Amino acid sequence: MWQQYYFPTSFEEAAQLLEKHLGAARIIAGGTDLMVEFRDGLHQDILTLIDISRIPNTGKIWADDRGIIHLDANVSHSDVVASESLQTYAPILVRACRTIGSPQIRNRGTVAGNLITASPANDAITPLMALDAEVELLSTAGKRVVPLSAFYTGVRRTVMQPNELVTEVRFPALKTTDRASFRKLGLRKAQAISLVNCGMILSVEDSIVIKAVITLGSVAPVIVHATEAEQYLIGKKLTEINVDQVCALAQQSVSPISDIRSSQSYREEMTAVLVKNCLEECISQNTSSVFSEKPAVLWGDQQNPLHKAEAKEAIDKNIHCTINSKDFTGTYEPGITLLKFLRDNALLTGTKEGCGEGECGACTIFMDNAAVLACLIPVERAHGAAITTIEGLQQNGILSPVQQAFVDEGAVQCGFCTPGFVMSATKLLEEIDSPSPDQIREAISGNLCRCTGYYTIIKAIEKAAESLEKEV
């Protein structure tokens, strides 16, 4: 478990720290995978965490004059989901990022971190492989650029050296005539690891496919191309494509395993289904946009507020932060989560500890105004941050409109999950005045109710929205 925690002010400083603590240090940005691994007893040799999430100007999405899109290392999945430019020029990536975890996880988890974890089931890798992306790596020896196609050597293995960190991911923007699609199959609609996923890009001129890319995830040790299917499509008119033939060829490119989530034969069959879905979508229309309405990212009324946090000096024995608009200083033990700190040190027990691995949403709080999961955040990241817990929503002893709506609609059952739902709903209504039922469902997709009371919860959020509208 880590004993030291640093906030470098630049990637170069982070590389120097990585070199100094070589073999006993890890880079952390979102930490949504790393914190679960620590919880499971892994990384006993890691004594130092180097937090790059506060390096200034490293959460940007931008395009250069060559039409190359750049994602800085701290670009989160939510940044991608909310990006209007990516909805046009990389809709395949936007759709994939929207399926990752929950809004709270997407607010912290980064695209670069998803790539580094290197699981063949990671949803951002498949579209980025299709987009012919590359990663920029930095060490004290300098920079090098590696195509994503050459980045992986096996399950959870990459060509990265222990002294390197990712500083950027980049790829060519899709043309307006390109057609792209991403599909994923999980065991549930949200918070699900892919059983199979598929990314597809067809470059079309005069209704003829001049280039085809099909990438498949969770069906081999690394993301694979359906090469024979790609070759079959080239030169075909959209109206002359034999969809079943493409699906059969794609199946031949996979070598899935059977595990606790799925059998080999099911993954093979579903590979064909997802390829068919993607292909039919690409044939029928130019998928330049993947959203019919604004996604729920739980940022409130501002752009990703987590990127506005300033770099902090090394922490002494105390965490200095703001909790519920009051200055708070507390001692802490290295290696604990923000959740434990809030409950044991700040004595704010409204934030509940459920799964401890980001699955249930009971520990949802606001950090620097974004909804996040306290169980997946090292306590040190709270240093200098503004924290809001469920106790901070009421004013002068009066419940907030969302809290009151939950009471009025009987949405409070056993009560354990309620604080997390209320926090998610509160942030949703800050950013979308009158959310649709689908937007509400997306906003609370990271919160689980074991009493199965979702109908009253949704009704309570709708009532809170009506109440807030009347106030305005």
N, C-alpha and C positions, 0 to 999 in steps of 0.2 A: 504494500500500500504506500502511496506517495507520502513523503515527509516535507518536501519543498515545493513551492509553487511560485512561478514567475509570470510577470506580465511584460513581455518585451514590447518595445515601441516600434520595432521594424522587423521585417522578415530576416534581415541580415543579423540583427541581434538574436533572434530566435535560433538561427543556424549556429551562431557562436555558442549559445547555451547548450544546444543539442550536442555540439562537438565536445564541450567541456564535460558534460555528464554522459558521454557516449556509453551506450549499453544499459544505462539506468534511467533514461528519460524518455518521455513521450510527448509529442505535440498534442494539444487538445484545442479544439475550436468549439463545436457543439457538444461533443462528448456523449451523444446519445447511444452510441455503441460501446464506447470505452467504459462508461460508468457501469453498464450492465456486466461487462467482462470483469471489472473490479469486484462487483457484487458477487459474482460467481467464483471468486477466488483465483482468478487468473492474474498474470502480471505481478507476481510476488517480487520480481526483481526490479520493478519500476519504482524508484524513489523520488523522482522529480517530474512534475508536470509543467509544461511550457505553454501557457495560454495565449494564443495568437488572436483571440476574438476581439481584443480591444486595440489592435494595431490600426491607426487611423487610415481611412480611405481604402480599405481592403474588402469592402462588401459591395463592390460595384459590378454592374453588367454594362458592357459598352462594346461598340463596334468600331473597328479601324477603317481606314479609307480603302482597304482591300476587300471589305465585306466579311472580315473575320470577326466573330463574336467572342469576347473575352469574359470569362467569369472569374472574378478574383477569388482567392482561397476562402474568404469568409462569406461568400454568397450562399444563402440558405435555400432550402427547398421552397420556403414561402416566398423568397425573393423571386425565384423562377416563376412560381405560380402567379404572382401578382404582376409580372412584367408584361406590359402590352406589346413591347417589341418582340419578345420571345414568343408570344402567342401568334405572331405573324411569321417570324423567321426561324423558329424552332418549336413548333407546336407539339412535335413528338416528345420533346424533353419536358415541356410544360405538363402534358398529360401524364407522363410517368411520375413527375415529382408530386403531382396532386394525389397520386395513389400511395405515396410513402407515408406510413405511420398515421399520425393525426395532425391537426393544426398546431398543437403544442409542440410536437416533435419536429414538425417541419420548420417551426420558428427557430429552433436551435440547430438541428441537423444541417450539415453543409453538403453541397454537391461533391466537393473535394473529399470530404470524409467518407461519403458513400463509395467513392471510387477506391479509396485506400483500403477500406475494410475488405474489399476483394471477394465478397461472396458472389457466386454465380447467380444467386437469387436477388441481388441488389438491383432495384428497378432503374436507377439512373444510368447504370453502365450500358444497358442494352440500347437505349436511344443515342447515347453519346458515341457508342461504337458505330452505330448506323450513320451518325453525322461525321464520321472520320475525325473524331476529336483527338487532341494531343494534350499532354500535361507538361507543365514547366516545373522542374525540380531545382531546388536550391540547396547548396551546402557551402561550407567555408571555402571550398575549392572553386566555386562558381556555379553557373547555371547549366542545365542541359534540358533538352526537350525530347520527350518520348511519345511516339504515337500510341494511342490507347490500345491499338491492335497488338502492340509489342510489350505492353505494360504488365500483363498477367502471365505468370508461370504455372499457376495451378490454383486450387481452392485456397483462398485467403493468402495467396502468395503473389508478390509483385517484384519488379526489378529494382524497387527503391532500396537504397542503402541506409544503414542505421543513422547516418548523419545527414540525411536529406529530408526536406519537407516540400510539399506541393505549394506553389505560390499562385498558380493560375491554371485554368482549364480553358481551352479555346477550340473553336471549330468554325467551318465556313457556314455562313447564313444560307438557308434554303432560298431558292428562287421562288417567285410567286407562282411559277408554273409547276413547281414540284408538288407532289402529293405525298403526305406522310401520315402514318397512323401508329399508335401504340395500344396494345391490349395486354391485359394482365388477368390471370386467374388466381384467386386466393380462396381460402376457406370461408371468408366473409368479406363484406363490401369494404370495410375499413380496418386498419390496424392488422393487415394480413401480409405475411411473407408470400412471395410468388411461388405457386406450384409450377407455373410456366409463364413466361412473358415473351412478347414479340414486338419488335420494332420494324417498320417498313418505310422505305422512301423510294418512290418512283419518279424519275425525271422523264417528263413527257414533252414531246414536240409533235404537233399536228396529230395528236391522238396515238402516237407511237412511243413505246417505252425505249428510251435511249440509254438509260442506266437504271439498275434495280439493286436495292440493298435490302436484305432480310436478315435481321439479327435475332437470336433466340437465347433466352436466359433460363436458368434453373433446369437445364436439360443436358448439361455436360459440366466438366470441371471448371470451364471458363465460358464466357459468352461466345457463341459460335455464329458463323455465317451459314445460311442455307445456300451454299455456292451453286449447286446445280439448279436450284429453283431460280436463283438470280439470273443465271445464264439463259435459262429457258425464256424468261420474260423479255430479254433484250431483243428489240426488233419487232415485237408483237404489237399489233393494234389492240387498244383497250377492249374493243368489242370481240376480239378473236382469242382472248386469253382463256385457256382451259383451266379454270380455277381448281378443279379436282387434281389435275396434273401437277400444278404448283404445290398443292398441299402434300401430295404423295412424295414429291422430290424433297420438300422441306423435312418430312419425317425421317428421310434417310440420313439427314445431317446430324441427328441428335443421338445421344447415348446416355439417357437418364438413368438414375438409380431409383430404387425403392427405399423410402424412409418412412418416418412416423407420419409425415404429412401426405404422402401420395405413393402410389405404386409406379413402377416403371411403365407398365402398359397404359396406365391412365395418362401419364405425362406425354407419352407418344401420341395417344389419341387426341389429347387437348392441344398439342402442338399444331396438328392439322386444323383444328377448329379455330385457333387464334390466327393462324396464317390466313385462313379463309375470311375471317372477320376483317382483318386489316386490308386484305386485297380487295374485298368488295367495297370497303369504304374508300380506298384510293381510286378505284375505278369509277365510283359513282359521283365523286365530287372532289374539288380541291379543298383539302382540310386546312385552310389557312388560319382558322380560329377554332379553339376547342371548347369555348365557354359560351353558353347562352346567357349567362348572368354572372355578376361579380362573385368571385370565390370568397369564402369566409376564411380569412387568414388570422383573425384575432389580434390585430394590431391596434385596434381603435381607430381614431380619425387621423392617423399619420402614417408615413412610410416607415418601413421597418425600424422601430425605435431602438432596437438592440445595437444597431450600427452606430448610434450616436453616443454610446458610452465611451468615455475617454480612458486612455491608458492609465494604469495605476502603478505606483511604486510597489516594491516588495512589501509583503504583509508582515507586520510584527506579530505579536502574540494575540492581537485582537482583530476582530472584523468590525469595521466602521461602515455603517450603511444607514439608510433611511427605511424604516418599516412603518407602514400606515401613516406616512407624513410626519413621523417623529424620528429624530436622530437616535440611533441605537449603536451601542458598542458592547461587544461580547467576546469573551475568550472562547477558544475552540480547540479541538484536537484535530490535527491533520488527518485526512482520510475519511472525513464524514461528509454527508450530503447536506445541501441547504435545507432539505426537509427535516433532518434530525436537528439541525441548528435552530430552526424556527420553533419546533416543538419543545426541545429540551432546554435551549438557552433563552429564547425569547418568550417561552411559555405560551405560544400561540398554537393551541391544539385544534383549532378549527380546521386547519389543513391536515388531511388524513393520510395515513400511511396504509396503502392497500397492497399492490403487487410489488412495489419497489423496483420495477423495471420498465416503467413507462407505458404500461398496458391499460390501466384502469382510469386514470385521470383524476383520482381522488385528491391528489396533491397539487392540483392546478393553482398557480398563483400568477401575479403579474410581476415581471422583473423589467425595470425600465419601460413599463407600460405595455409590454407584450406578454401574452399568455404563454406560460412555460410549465414544465413539470419539475417540481422541486426535488423529486427523488433522483433525477438525472443530472443534477447540477452540483459540482463540488462546491463546498461552502465558500471557498476562497473567491469564487466568481462573484459572490454577493458584495465583496469589498467595494465600497463606493457606489453601489447600485441603489436604486429606489425600488423597494419591495412593497407590494400590496397583498394582503391575505384577506380571507373572508371576513375577518373582524374589522377590516378597514372600510368595508362597503357602507355600513350604516353611519348616519350622521346624527350626533346628539341623541343617540339612543333610538333613532327612528330607522326602521328597515328601509333599504333601498327599494325602488320599484320592482326590481327583479326578485329580491328576497320576499317582498310582500306578495307578489304574484304566485310564487311557489307555495306560500302558506294558503292563499285564497283558493288555489286550484287543487289542493291536496297532493301536490307533487313531492312533498316531503314524506317519505315512507319510513324505512328504517333510519334514514338520515345520514348514513355513512357516506354515500356518494354525493349528497346534496351540495356541499361546499364547492366541489369541483364543477358540477353542472352550473351553479350560480355564477361562478367566476367566468366560465366559458361564455355563458349567455350574456353576461354584463359586457364583456369585450365585444361580442358580436353586435350588440345594439349600439355600441359606440361608433361602429364603422358602417353599419347598414341599418337605416332607420326602420324600414318595414321589410324584414327578411322574408323570403318565400319559405315554404316548408322544406324545400331541398337545401336552402342555405342554412336553415336551423339544424337540419340533420347533419350537414357537413361540419358545422361549428361544434356540435356535441359528439362527433364521431369518435373522439378520443376519451369520452367519459362513459363508463359502464355502470349500469344500474342492475344490481343482482336481484332486485325485487321486480324487475321487468315492468317498470312504471313509465315507459317512454311516452305514452300517449298524454298523460297528464303533464309531463315535463314539457313537451312541445307546446301544449295548450298554455302552460304558464308563461313560456317565453313569448308566445303570440300576445297574451294579455299584457305582459310587461311592455311590449312594443307599442300597443295601443295606449297604454297609460303614459308612456314617455311622449308620444305624439300629442296627446292632450295638453301636457305640460308646456310644450312648445307653442 
